[in-house]
C-alpha cells in the first residue's frame, strides 16, 4: 500500500477545482463499483444455490474474488487498492454485517439452509475511492417464498427507491422550479415517509439505519442520515449535495425494528478510529500496525489479518483503548426476519447515479395481497432520479 498522501496523475491540478476533482474521482469510484458488483453477483449466486454451504466459505470466496479483481486493474500505478468492506453474510434475524472466523469453533461451521434470508454486503476501493453494495437474497432457487418473505422484499425494494429520491438535493430535484424551489425533507420526514411504505407490507424500518457521505479513504464522512435513531446514536447531520458520494443503507424487519446483541457472536468486524494512544502489549502493537498498513480507515474482518489467533488477542487492547472500533453483532429483538440493502450513489448536476446498487428484484415473483395505494407515495416512486434531457427542436427545413 502506498502513501495515501501521494497524488496520482492529474490530482494536484484538480485540487484547486472541486468539480474537476469530483469528475476525476468518479472514474475510480465506477471502476471499484464494477468490481464490487461482479463479486456480489457471484457470491449471491453461490448463496442462492448453496443449501448446506457455510457462511464462512461464502465470505472467504467473496474476499478472495475482491482481492483478485482489484489486482487486475491499475497495474503499475502507485495507488492503494483492495477491499473497502469485507464480504459479510447475515442470516435471517441477524441484521448487522457478520463475517465469522475460521478459528472460532461452531461459528465456522454455520451453514445456510433453503429458505434462509441472507444479507450480503461487500466493497472494493481503488486509490481509496470506495464502492460498497449489499443485497438481500433467499437461499434456494426453487424455494417456495412465504408471504412474509415476499412482503419483506417488496417493502425493502420500494423503501430503498423512495429513499434515493428523498435524497435528491433541491437544486436538481425534477419538481423544483425557480418560482417554487423544492424543499428537501428533514430526516424525520424521510423516516415517516418510509414508515408508510414499510407499514403497507407489515414491515418496520430498523432503528438507527444510517447512511454516510463517502470520501477518499473514508466511508463514514461527517454527513449522515439516521433513520429512527436509537438511544445514544448520533443524530443526522448535513444534507446531500451535488458533488458528493453517499453510501445509502436501508434496513427493514418483519418485527419490531428494535435490535439486541446476538448471544454467542464475537464481534469480528472492526474499523480504525482517529484516537491516538500508546498501546502497551506487543501483540496489540503488532496487530494495530498490520491493520494500519493493510486497511487504513476501511472496515476489516479479523479473518483478513495474517494470524487470526494473534489478532484475536491483539485486538482486545486496541478496542479497549478506542484506537479500533468493533461492530457488535446485532439482531432483531423479537427474532423476526430482516433485510438490508446498500447502494453507493453519486450526486451530480444531472441527478443521482447508482454507482453500485443491488439488482432489481423480479417483482412478478413477489405478488401478494398487499400493494401501495397512496397516490403521494406512488408519485414519489415515479420520480426520475436523473433530469430528463430536453429534446432539441428539429431544425427547420429550408424552403
C-alpha positions in Angstrom: 0.0 0.0 0.0 1.4 3.4 -1.0 1.5 6.6 1.0 -2.1 7.9 1.0 -0.8 11.5 0.6 0.9 10.7 -2.7 -1.1 12.3 -5.5 -1.8 10.4 -8.7 -1.5 12.0 -12.1 -3.8 14.9 -12.5 -4.9 15.1 -8.9 -2.7 18.1 -8.0 -4.2 20.1 -10.8 -7.7 19.1 -9.8 -7.4 20.1 -6.1 -8.0 23.7 -7.0 -11.1 22.8 -8.9 -13.6 20.7 -6.8 -15.8 20.0 -9.8 -12.9 18.6 -11.8 -11.6 16.7 -8.8 -15.1 15.1 -8.4 -15.2 14.2 -12.1 -11.8 12.5 -11.9 -12.7 10.6 -8.8 -15.9 9.2 -10.4 -13.8 7.1 -12.8 -12.2 5.3 -9.9 -15.5 5.0 -8.0 -17.1 3.5 -11.1 -14.2 1.1 -11.6 -14.4 0.0 -8.0 -18.1 -0.4 -8.3 -17.7 -2.7 -11.4 -15.5 -5.0 -9.2 -17.9 -4.9 -6.2 -21.0 -5.6 -8.4 -19.3 -8.5 -10.2 -18.2 -10.1 -7.0 -21.6 -9.6 -5.3 -23.3 -11.3 -8.2 -21.1 -14.3 -7.9 -21.4 -14.6 -4.1 -25.2 -14.2 -4.3 -25.4 -16.9 -6.9 -23.3 -19.2 -4.7 -25.6 -18.4 -1.7 -28.9 -18.9 -3.6 -27.7 -22.3 -4.9 -25.7 -23.0 -1.7 -28.0 -25.0 0.6 -25.6 -26.5 3.0 -22.6 -24.2 2.3 -21.1 -22.5 5.3 -21.3 -18.7 5.8 -17.5 -18.7 6.3 -16.9 -20.2 2.9 -19.1 -17.6 1.2 -17.2 -14.8 3.0 -13.8 -16.3 2.1 -14.8 -16.7 -1.5 -16.0 -13.1 -1.7 -12.8 -11.7 -0.2 -10.7 -13.8 -2.5 -12.5 -12.6 -5.6 -12.3 -8.9 -4.4 -8.6 -9.3 -4.0 -8.1 -10.9 -7.4 -10.2 -8.4 -9.3 -8.6 -5.4 -7.7 -5.1 -6.8 -8.5 -6.1 -6.9 -12.2 -6.7 -3.1 -12.6 -4.5 0.0 -12.5 -1.4 -2.2 -12.8 1.8 -0.2 -12.5 0.0 2.7 -10.8 1.2 3.7 -7.3 -2.2 3.6 -5.7 -3.8 1.7 -2.9 -6.4 -0.9 -4.0 -8.3 -3.7 -2.3 -11.2 -4.4 -0.1 -13.3 -1.4 1.1 -15.7 -3.7 3.0 -15.1 -7.4 3.7 -17.7 -9.9 2.5 -20.3 -10.3 5.2 -23.3 -12.7 5.2 -26.0 -12.1 7.9 -28.7 -14.7 8.1 -32.4 -14.3 9.0 -32.8 -12.2 12.2 -29.1 -11.1 12.3 -29.0 -7.6 10.7 -25.5 -6.1 11.1 -22.7 -7.3 8.8 -21.4 -10.7 10.0 -18.2 -12.4 9.0 -17.2 -15.5 11.1 -13.7 -16.6 11.9 -12.1 -19.8 10.7 -10.6 -20.3 14.2 -14.0 -20.0 16.1 -15.4 -23.5 16.7 -19.1 -23.6 15.9 -19.2 -20.3 14.1 -17.0 -21.6 11.3 -19.5 -24.5 10.7 -22.7 -22.5 10.5 -24.4 -23.5 7.2 -27.1 -21.8 5.2 -30.4 -23.6 4.5 -33.1 -23.4 2.0 -35.4 -20.5 2.8 -32.8 -18.5 4.8 -32.9 -14.8 4.3 -29.3 -13.6 3.7 -28.0 -10.0 3.8 -24.8 -10.0 1.7 -22.5 -6.9 1.6 -19.0 -6.2 0.3 -17.0 -3.4 -1.3 -13.8 -2.6 -3.3 -11.6 0.5 -3.3 -9.2 2.0 -5.9 -6.9 4.8 -4.8 -9.0 5.0 -1.7 -12.3 5.6 -3.6 -14.8 3.0 -2.2 -17.8 1.4 -3.7 -19.9 -0.8 -1.4 -23.0 -2.7 -2.3 -25.4 -5.0 -0.5 -28.4 -7.2 -1.3 -30.9 -9.5 0.4 -31.4 -12.9 -1.1 -33.3 -16.1 -0.3 -31.4 -19.4 -0.3 -32.8 -22.0 -2.8 -33.5 -21.3 -6.4 -36.7 -23.3 -6.2 -37.6 -22.1 -2.7 -41.2 -21.5 -2.1 -41.3 -18.0 -0.7 -43.6 -17.3 2.1 -45.8 -14.2 2.0 -43.7 -12.7 4.9 -40.6 -13.1 2.8 -42.3 -11.6 -0.3 -43.6 -8.6 1.6 -40.3 -8.0 3.2 -38.5 -8.0 -0.2 -41.2 -5.7 -1.7 -41.1 -3.3 1.2 -37.3 -3.2 1.1 -37.2 -2.5 -2.7 -39.8 0.3 -2.6 -38.4 1.9 0.5 -34.9 1.9 -1.0 -36.2 3.5 -4.2 -38.1 6.1 -2.2 -35.1 6.9 0.0 -32.9 7.6 -3.0 -35.5 10.0 -4.4 -35.8 11.7 -1.0 -32.0 12.3 -1.0 -32.2 14.5 -4.2 -30.9 18.0 -3.4 -33.3 20.8 -4.1 -31.3 22.3 -6.9 -31.5 19.1 -9.1 -34.9 17.9 -8.0 -37.2 17.2 -11.0 -40.1 19.1 -9.4 -38.1 22.1 -8.4 -38.7 25.4 -10.3 -37.3 28.9 -9.8 -40.8 30.0 -8.7 -41.3 27.1 -6.4 -38.0 25.5 -5.2 -38.3 22.0 -3.8 -37.7 21.8 -0.1 -35.5 18.9 1.0 -37.3 16.8 3.6 -35.9 16.6 7.1 -34.6 13.3 8.5 -37.8 12.9 10.5 -40.0 13.5 7.4 -37.9 11.0 5.4 -38.4 8.4 8.2 -42.1 9.0 8.3 -42.5 8.6 4.5 -40.5 5.3 4.6 -42.6 4.1 7.6 -45.7 4.5 5.5 -44.3 2.3 2.7 -43.0 -0.3 5.1 -46.3 -0.5 7.0 -48.1 -1.2 3.7 -46.3 -4.6 3.8 -46.4 -5.1 7.6 -42.8 -4.2 7.9 -40.8 -1.8 10.1 -37.7 0.4 9.4 -34.9 -0.8 11.6 -33.7 1.7 14.3 -30.5 3.6 13.6 -30.3 2.7 10.0 -27.5 5.1 8.9 -26.3 6.4 5.5 -23.0 8.4 5.3 -21.2 10.5 2.7 -18.1 8.8 1.3 -14.7 10.5 1.0 -11.4 9.2 -0.3 -10.2 6.6 2.3 -13.3 7.0 4.4 -16.8 5.5 4.3 -18.1 7.5 7.3 -17.9 11.2 6.4 -19.2 14.0 8.6 -22.6 14.0 6.9 -25.1 11.3 7.9 -28.7 10.4 7.7 -30.1 8.4 10.6 -33.5 6.8 10.4 -35.2 6.1 13.7 -32.1 7.0 15.8 -31.8 4.7 18.8 -30.6 5.6 22.3 -27.1 7.0 22.3 -26.9 7.1 18.5 -25.7 10.4 16.9 -28.4 12.3 15.1 -28.5 13.1 11.4 -26.0 15.8 10.3 -25.8 17.8 7.0 -27.8 17.2 3.7 -26.8 15.6 0.4 -25.4 18.0 -2.1 -24.2 17.9 -5.7 -20.6 16.7 -6.0 -20.9 14.1 -3.2 -20.8 10.3 -3.0 -23.1 8.6 -0.5 -23.3 5.1 0.9 -27.1 4.6 1.4 -28.2 1.9 3.8 -31.8 0.6 4.1 -32.8 -2.0 6.7 -36.2 -3.4 7.4 -37.7 -6.0 9.7 -40.9 -8.1 9.8 -40.9 -7.5 13.5 -40.3 -4.6 15.9 -37.4 -3.0 14.2 -35.6 -3.0 17.6 -32.1 -4.5 17.8 -30.3 -6.5 20.5 -26.9 -8.2 20.9 -26.9 -11.7 19.4 -25.7 -14.0 22.2 -22.6 -16.1 21.4 -21.5 -14.0 18.4 -18.0 -12.5 18.7 -17.6 -9.0 17.0 -15.3 -9.8 14.1 -15.8 -6.6 12.0 -13.7 -3.6 13.0 -12.6 -0.1 11.9 -9.8 2.2 12.9 -10.7 5.4 14.8 -8.9 8.7 15.0 -7.8 8.1 18.6 -4.1 8.2 19.3 -3.0 6.1 22.3 0.2 4.3 23.1 -0.5 0.5 23.2 1.3 -1.5 25.8 1.2 -5.1 24.7 3.4 -6.3 21.8 0.6 -8.3 20.3 -1.6 -5.2 20.3 1.1 -3.1 18.7 1.8 -5.8 16.0 -2.0 -6.1 15.3 -2.5 -2.4 15.0 0.5 -1.9 12.8 -0.8 -4.6 10.4 -4.3 -3.0 10.4 -3.0 0.5 9.7 -0.8 -0.8 6.8 -3.4 -3.1 5.2 -6.7 -1.3 5.7 -6.2 2.3 6.7 -9.6 3.7 7.7 -11.6 1.0 5.9 -13.5 -1.7 7.9 -11.9 -5.1 8.1 -12.5 -8.6 9.5 -10.1 -10.3 11.9 -10.1 -13.1 9.3 -8.2 -10.8 6.9 -5.2 -10.5 9.3 -2.1 -12.6 8.9 -2.7 -14.7 12.1 -6.3 -14.9 13.4 -5.3 -16.2 16.8 -2.8 -13.4 17.3 -5.3 -10.9 16.0 -8.0 -12.1 18.5 -5.6 -11.4 21.3 -4.1 -8.1 19.9 -7.5 -6.6 19.1 -8.6 -6.6 22.7 -6.4 -3.8 23.9 -6.9 -1.9 20.6 -10.7 -1.9 21.3 -10.3 -1.1 25.0 -8.1 1.9 24.2 -10.6 3.0 21.4 -8.0 3.0 18.6 -10.1 0.4 17.0 -14.0 0.3 17.0 -15.7 -3.1 16.9 -19.1 -3.6 15.3 -21.3 -5.6 17.6 -23.4 -8.4 16.0 -27.0 -7.2 16.4 -30.2 -9.0 15.5 -34.0 -8.3 15.5 -35.1 -8.2 19.2 -38.1 -10.4 18.6 -36.3 -12.8 16.2 -38.1 -11.8 13.0 -36.5 -11.9 9.6 -34.7 -8.8 8.4 -33.4 -7.3 5.2 -30.7 -4.8 4.3 -29.7 -3.1 1.0 -26.6 -0.9 0.5 -26.2 1.4 -2.5 -23.3 3.7 -3.4 -24.6 6.8 -5.3 -23.0 9.8 -6.9 -24.9 13.1 -6.8 -24.2 15.0 -10.0 -25.8 18.0 -11.7 -27.8 15.5 -13.8 -29.2 13.8 -10.8 -28.5 10.7 -8.7 -26.4 8.0 -10.3 -26.5 4.5 -8.8 -22.8 3.6 -8.9 -23.1 0.3 -7.1 -26.7 -0.9 -6.5 -28.3 -4.3 -5.8 -30.2 -5.7 -8.8 -33.9 -5.0 -9.3 -36.0 -7.8 -7.8 -38.2 -9.9 -10.1 -41.4 -8.2 -8.9 -43.7 -10.6 -10.9 -42.5 -13.4 -8.5 -43.3 -11.3 -5.4 -47.1 -10.8 -5.8 -49.0 -10.7 -2.5 -52.3 -9.2 -1.4 -50.5 -6.0 -0.4 -49.6 -3.1 -2.6 -49.1 0.7 -2.3 -52.3 2.6 -3.0 -51.3 6.1 -1.6 -51.1 8.5 -4.6 -48.4 10.6 -3.0 -46.1 7.6 -2.4 -46.8 6.3 -5.9 -45.9 9.7 -7.3 -42.6 9.7 -5.3 -41.6 6.3 -6.7 -42.3 7.5 -10.2 -39.9 10.5 -9.9 -36.9 10.2 -12.1 -33.5 10.1 -10.3 -31.9 12.0 -13.2 -33.1 15.1 -15.1 -34.8 14.3 -18.3 -32.9 15.6 -21.2 -34.9 18.2 -23.2 -35.3 17.3 -26.8 -33.8 19.9 -29.1 -36.3 21.3 -31.5 -35.9 19.9 -35.0 -34.1 22.2 -37.4 -36.4 23.9 -39.9 -36.0 22.7 -43.4 -35.0 25.4 -45.9 -37.7 26.0 -48.5 
